[in-house]
């Protein structure tokens, strides 16, 4: 009986050691399974939070590189800006995978003259850990106090102050022209769905007048 107990105890310790050693690959595998099928080619629902089309982008109240920012001028491209609102780069697998995919397609946005900036409610230190781990060069700003998401009209009101998810937005993308006018938005009601990067780029180019609208 004692021998059996020792064997079981050793097996448990080995399992725990292996789980710790391979925790990151396991975590990434789980995230990959969770996010299968998350990308869609078009925003085809009626969910439409955020600033009205043709309104002036109201700006941000956030932090970036240890300073407060209210304007997006430093992030804009010659032809406009895509503001990506995400829930969290610390615990939301859909947000993580989306920004990684956008990073992989950043060259296309750069070539089109479209600047990009992402915003989450995460503390800047948590953002930085994610940025360094995955080589994200898209600027990421922190809306820790939810002021930007409130101003933009995209704060998720399912959560109350004190809950750890309070402050997250409805995830989506806002496209702004060089004059600061909102010309397009991509928001899906299901947070587990996102318009894929290639389709988002095509949408941004059309709304900014860089490409003709697609034929029906």
FENNORPE-V796783 format. One record per pair of residues at least 12 apart in sequence whose C-alpha atoms are under 10 Angstrom apart, sorted by the first residue. I is the first residue (numbers start at 1). GAP is how many residues later the second one is. D is the distance in Angstrom with one decimal. If there is no record, write none. Layout:
i->[I I]
gap->[GAP GAP]
d->[D D]
//
This chain:
i->[28 30 31 31 31 31 31 32 32 32 34 34 34 35 35 35 35 35 35 35 35 36 36 36 37 37 37 38 38 38 38 38 38 38 38 38 38 39 39 39 39 39 39 39 39 39 39 40 40 40 40 40 40 40 40 41 41 41 41 41 41 41 42 42 42 42 42 42 42 42 43 43 43 43 43 43 43 43 43 43 43 43 44 44 44 44 45 45 45 45 45 46 46 46 47 47 47 47 47 48 48 48 48 48 48 48 48 49 49 49 49 49 49 49 49 49 49 49 49 50 50 50 50 50 50 50 50 50 50 50 50 50 50 50 51 51 51 51 51 51 51 51 51 51 52 52 52 52 52 52 52 53 53 53 53 53 53 53 53 54 54 54 54 54 54 54 55 55 55 55 55 56 56 56 56 56 56 56 57 57 57 57 57 57 57 57 57 57 57 57 57 58 58 58 58 58 58 58 58 58 59 59 59 59 59 59 59 60 60 60 60 60 60 60 60 60 60 60 61 61 61 61 61 61 61 61 61 61 61 62 62 62 62 62 62 62 62 62 62 62 62 63 63 63 63 63 63 63 63 63 64 64 64 64 64 64 64 65 65 65 65 65 65 66 66 66 67 68 68 69 69 70 71 72 72 72 72 72 73 73 73 74 74 74 75 75 75 75 75 75 75 76 76 76 76 76 76 76 76 76 77 77 77 77 77 77 77 77 77 77 78 78 78 78 78 78 78 79 79 79 79 79 79 79 79 79 79 79 79 79 79 79 80 80 80 80 80 80 80 80 80 80 80 80 80 80 80 80 80 80 81 81 81 81 81 81 81 81 81 81 81 81 81 81 81 81 82 82 82 82 82 82 82 82 82 82 82 82 82 82 82 82 82 83 83 83 83 83 83 83 83 83 83 83 83 84 84 84 84 84 84 84 84 84 84 84 84 84 84 84 84 85 85 85 85 85 85 85 85 85 85 85 85 85 85 85 85 85 85 85 85 86 86 86 86 86 86 86 86 86 86 86 86 86 86 87 87 87 87 87 87 87 87 87 87 87 87 87 87 88 88 88 88 88 88 88 88 88 88 88 88 89 89 89 89 89 89 89 89 89 89 89 89 90 90 90 90 90 90 90 90 90 91 91 92 92 93 94 94 94 94 94 95 95 95 95 95 95 95 96 96 97 98 98 98 98 98 99 99 99 99 99 99 99 100 100 100 100 100 100 100 101 101 101 102 102 102 102 102 102 102 102 103 103 103 103 103 103 103 104 104 105 105 105 105 106 106 106 106 106 106 108 108 108 108 109 109 109 109 109 109 109 112 112 112 112 112 113 113 114 114 114 114 114 114 114 114 115 115 115 115 116 116 116 116 116 116 117 117 117 117 117 117 118 118 118 118 118 118 118 119 119 119 119 119 119 119 119 119 119 119 120 120 120 120 120 120 120 120 120 120 120 120 121 121 121 121 121 121 121 121 121 121 121 121 121 121 122 122 122 122 122 122 122 122 123 123 123 123 123 124 124 124 124 124 125 126 127 127 127 128 143 143 143 144 144 144 145 145 145 146 146 146 146 147 148 148 149 149 149 149 150 150 152 152 153 153 154 154 154 154 154 154 154 155 155 155 155 155 156 156 156 156 157 157 169 170 170 170 170 170 171 171 171 171 171 171 171 171 171 172 172 172 172 172 172 172 172 172 173 173 173 173 173 173 173 173 174 174 174 175 175 175 175 175 175 176 176 176 177 177 177 177 178 182 182 183 183 183 183 183 184 184 184 184 184 184 185 185 185 185 186 186 186 202]
gap->[65 63 61 62 63 65 66 61 62 65 59 60 158 58 59 60 61 62 63 157 158 58 156 157 155 156 157 56 59 60 152 153 154 155 156 157 158 55 58 59 153 154 155 156 157 158 160 148 153 154 155 156 157 159 160 153 154 155 156 157 158 159 144 146 152 153 154 157 158 161 142 143 144 145 146 150 151 152 153 156 157 160 142 143 144 151 141 142 143 144 145 141 142 143 139 140 141 142 143 106 122 124 137 138 139 140 141 103 104 105 106 121 122 123 136 137 138 139 140 99 100 101 102 103 104 105 120 122 123 124 132 135 136 137 100 101 102 103 123 130 131 132 133 134 100 101 129 130 131 132 133 121 122 123 128 129 130 131 132 122 123 126 127 128 129 130 121 125 126 127 128 120 121 123 124 125 126 127 14 15 94 95 117 118 119 120 122 123 124 125 126 12 13 14 90 93 94 122 123 124 12 13 14 89 92 93 121 12 59 81 82 83 87 88 89 90 91 92 80 81 82 83 84 85 86 87 88 89 90 57 58 59 79 80 81 82 83 84 85 86 87 56 60 61 77 78 79 80 81 82 55 60 75 76 77 78 79 59 63 74 75 76 77 58 75 76 74 73 74 72 73 78 109 43 44 45 104 108 42 105 107 41 43 65 39 40 41 42 43 63 64 37 38 39 40 41 100 101 102 104 32 33 34 35 36 37 38 39 100 101 32 34 35 36 37 99 100 30 31 33 34 35 36 97 98 99 100 125 126 129 130 131 29 32 33 34 35 36 95 96 97 98 99 100 101 102 103 124 125 128 28 32 33 34 35 36 92 93 94 95 96 97 99 101 123 127 27 32 33 34 35 36 91 92 93 94 95 100 102 103 118 119 122 32 33 34 35 36 57 89 90 91 92 93 102 14 15 18 32 33 34 35 36 56 87 88 89 90 91 101 102 32 33 34 35 36 55 56 58 63 64 69 70 83 84 85 86 87 88 89 102 12 13 32 33 34 35 36 82 83 84 85 86 87 105 32 33 34 35 68 69 78 80 81 82 83 84 85 104 31 32 33 34 35 38 39 77 79 80 81 83 30 31 32 33 34 37 38 39 40 41 42 51 30 31 32 33 36 37 38 39 40 31 35 99 100 99 77 97 98 99 100 25 76 77 96 97 98 99 34 38 97 95 96 97 98 99 19 32 35 37 39 41 98 31 34 35 36 37 38 97 95 96 97 14 34 36 94 95 96 98 99 13 31 32 33 34 35 94 32 93 91 92 93 96 30 31 32 91 92 95 89 90 93 94 88 89 91 92 93 95 96 89 90 92 93 98 92 97 61 62 63 64 87 90 91 94 23 24 60 61 21 22 23 24 57 59 20 21 22 23 24 56 20 21 22 23 24 54 55 20 21 22 23 24 25 29 30 49 50 52 20 21 22 23 24 26 28 29 47 48 49 51 20 21 22 23 24 25 26 27 28 44 45 46 47 48 19 20 21 22 23 43 45 46 18 19 20 21 22 16 17 18 19 20 17 16 13 14 15 12 24 25 26 22 23 24 21 22 23 20 21 22 23 20 19 21 18 19 20 21 17 19 17 22 16 17 13 14 15 16 17 18 33 12 13 14 15 16 12 13 14 15 12 13 22 17 18 19 20 21 15 16 17 18 19 20 21 22 23 13 14 15 16 17 19 21 22 23 12 13 14 15 21 22 27 31 12 13 30 25 28 29 30 32 33 28 31 32 27 30 31 32 30 25 26 21 23 24 25 26 19 20 21 22 23 24 15 18 19 22 14 17 18 12]
d->[9.1 9.3 9.2 5.8 8.3 9.2 8.5 8.2 9.4 8.4 7.6 8.3 9.2 6.9 6.1 9.7 9.8 7.7 9.6 7.6 8.7 9.5 9.8 10.0 9.1 8.0 9.6 7.4 9.2 9.0 9.7 9.2 6.0 4.6 6.1 8.3 8.5 9.4 9.8 8.4 8.7 5.8 5.0 5.5 5.1 8.7 9.8 9.9 6.9 6.1 4.9 5.8 9.5 8.4 9.9 8.6 5.6 6.1 8.9 8.3 5.7 8.2 8.6 9.5 8.8 5.9 8.2 6.9 8.2 8.8 9.1 6.1 6.9 6.4 9.7 9.6 8.3 6.5 9.9 9.5 9.3 9.8 9.4 9.3 7.9 9.8 9.8 8.4 6.5 7.4 9.7 8.8 8.1 8.2 9.1 6.4 6.0 5.5 9.3 9.3 9.9 9.7 7.8 8.0 6.2 7.9 8.3 8.4 6.3 5.7 9.1 7.9 9.8 9.2 8.7 9.4 7.2 9.4 9.4 8.7 9.4 8.7 5.3 4.7 5.3 9.0 9.0 9.2 9.6 8.1 9.8 8.0 9.8 8.8 8.7 5.8 6.6 8.6 8.5 9.9 7.3 9.9 9.7 8.8 9.6 9.8 9.6 7.1 8.7 8.9 9.0 9.6 9.5 9.5 7.9 5.3 5.4 6.3 7.8 9.2 9.7 9.3 5.6 5.1 5.7 8.5 9.7 8.6 5.7 5.6 8.1 8.6 9.6 8.4 5.7 4.5 6.0 9.4 9.4 9.4 9.9 8.2 9.1 9.4 7.2 9.4 9.3 5.6 5.8 5.8 9.6 8.9 8.6 9.9 8.9 7.2 7.0 8.6 9.3 9.5 5.2 6.7 9.5 7.6 8.2 8.1 9.0 7.4 9.5 9.5 9.9 8.3 7.7 4.9 8.2 9.8 7.7 8.2 9.6 8.9 6.9 9.4 8.7 8.4 5.8 5.1 8.8 9.8 8.5 8.5 9.6 9.3 6.4 5.4 4.7 7.3 8.1 8.5 7.5 6.6 9.7 9.6 9.5 7.9 9.2 5.7 5.2 6.7 8.2 10.0 9.7 7.9 8.4 7.2 5.0 6.6 9.3 8.1 9.7 9.6 9.1 8.0 9.4 8.3 9.8 9.9 10.0 9.5 9.5 8.8 9.8 8.9 9.9 9.6 9.6 8.2 9.9 9.0 9.5 8.9 9.0 9.0 9.6 9.9 9.1 5.6 6.3 6.3 10.0 9.2 7.5 8.5 6.7 4.4 6.8 8.3 8.8 8.8 7.4 9.6 8.9 7.6 9.7 8.5 4.9 4.6 4.2 7.9 9.2 7.6 9.5 8.6 5.2 6.7 7.8 9.0 6.7 10.0 9.9 7.3 5.0 5.5 8.0 8.9 6.5 5.8 9.4 10.0 8.9 7.2 9.1 8.2 9.9 9.1 6.9 5.0 6.2 8.8 7.3 5.5 4.3 4.7 8.1 8.1 9.3 9.8 9.7 8.8 9.2 7.2 9.3 8.5 5.2 4.5 5.6 7.7 10.0 8.1 5.8 5.2 6.5 7.4 8.7 9.6 8.7 9.4 9.0 6.8 6.1 4.8 6.5 8.4 6.4 5.7 4.6 6.4 9.0 9.9 9.3 9.3 9.4 9.1 7.5 8.5 6.0 5.1 5.8 7.5 9.9 8.3 5.5 5.1 6.4 7.9 9.5 9.7 8.6 9.7 7.4 6.1 4.5 6.2 8.7 9.2 7.5 5.9 4.5 6.6 8.9 10.0 9.4 8.7 5.9 5.1 6.3 9.3 9.9 9.9 10.0 10.0 8.4 8.6 10.0 9.0 6.7 7.3 5.1 5.3 6.1 8.1 9.6 8.9 8.6 7.1 6.1 5.1 8.0 9.7 7.5 6.6 7.4 4.8 6.8 8.8 9.5 8.3 5.6 6.7 8.2 9.9 9.4 8.6 8.4 4.9 5.7 7.2 6.2 9.5 8.8 8.8 5.5 6.5 6.0 9.6 9.3 8.5 9.1 9.9 7.4 9.2 9.6 9.6 7.3 8.9 7.1 9.9 7.6 6.3 9.5 9.2 6.6 8.8 9.9 9.6 9.8 7.1 9.2 6.3 7.1 9.9 8.6 7.1 9.5 9.9 9.8 9.4 8.9 9.8 7.8 6.1 7.7 8.0 9.3 8.1 9.9 8.9 8.7 9.8 8.8 8.5 9.5 9.8 9.6 7.2 8.7 7.6 7.8 8.1 10.0 9.8 8.0 8.4 10.0 8.9 9.6 7.3 8.7 7.2 10.0 9.6 9.7 7.8 6.4 9.2 9.3 9.3 8.5 8.1 5.3 8.4 9.1 9.2 9.7 9.4 8.5 6.3 7.1 6.6 8.8 9.1 8.6 9.9 6.5 7.1 8.6 9.9 8.8 7.8 8.8 9.8 9.3 9.5 8.4 7.4 9.6 9.6 9.4 9.7 6.5 9.4 8.9 8.9 8.7 9.9 9.4 7.4 7.9 9.4 9.6 9.1 9.3 9.0 9.4 8.8 8.2 8.3 9.2 8.8 9.4 9.7 9.6 9.8 6.3 7.0 9.1 9.9 9.4 9.7 6.0 5.0 5.9 7.4 9.8 7.1 6.2 4.7 6.3 8.7 10.0 9.0 8.5 5.6 4.8 5.7 6.6 9.7 9.0 9.2 9.9 9.3 9.7 7.7 6.8 5.5 5.9 7.7 9.0 9.8 9.1 8.7 7.1 7.8 9.2 8.6 5.6 4.7 4.7 7.4 6.7 9.8 9.5 8.9 8.9 8.7 6.0 5.8 8.0 8.9 6.1 7.2 6.1 9.7 10.0 9.0 8.8 9.4 6.4 8.2 6.2 9.8 8.7 7.5 6.0 9.1 8.5 9.7 9.9 7.4 8.3 8.0 8.6 8.1 9.0 9.9 9.9 7.2 9.2 9.5 6.9 9.9 8.3 4.9 7.4 8.3 8.6 9.7 9.4 7.7 7.8 6.1 8.7 8.8 8.6 9.5 9.8 8.8 9.2 9.9 8.7 5.3 5.4 8.0 8.9 9.7 6.6 6.2 4.3 6.2 9.3 5.9 4.9 5.6 9.1 8.6 9.2 9.7 7.5 8.3 7.8 9.0 7.1 8.8 6.6 7.6 8.7 9.1 6.5 9.4 9.3 8.2 7.4 5.4 4.5 7.1 9.5 8.8 9.8 7.6 8.6 5.6 5.0 6.6 9.8 9.6 9.2 8.3 9.4 6.6 8.6 8.9 9.7 9.0 6.3 9.3 7.7 7.9 8.8 8.9 7.8 9.6 8.7 6.2 9.4 9.0 9.4 9.6 8.6 9.6 5.8 6.8 9.5 8.0 7.1 9.9 9.1 5.9 8.1 9.6 9.0 8.7 9.2 7.9 8.7 9.5 9.6]
//
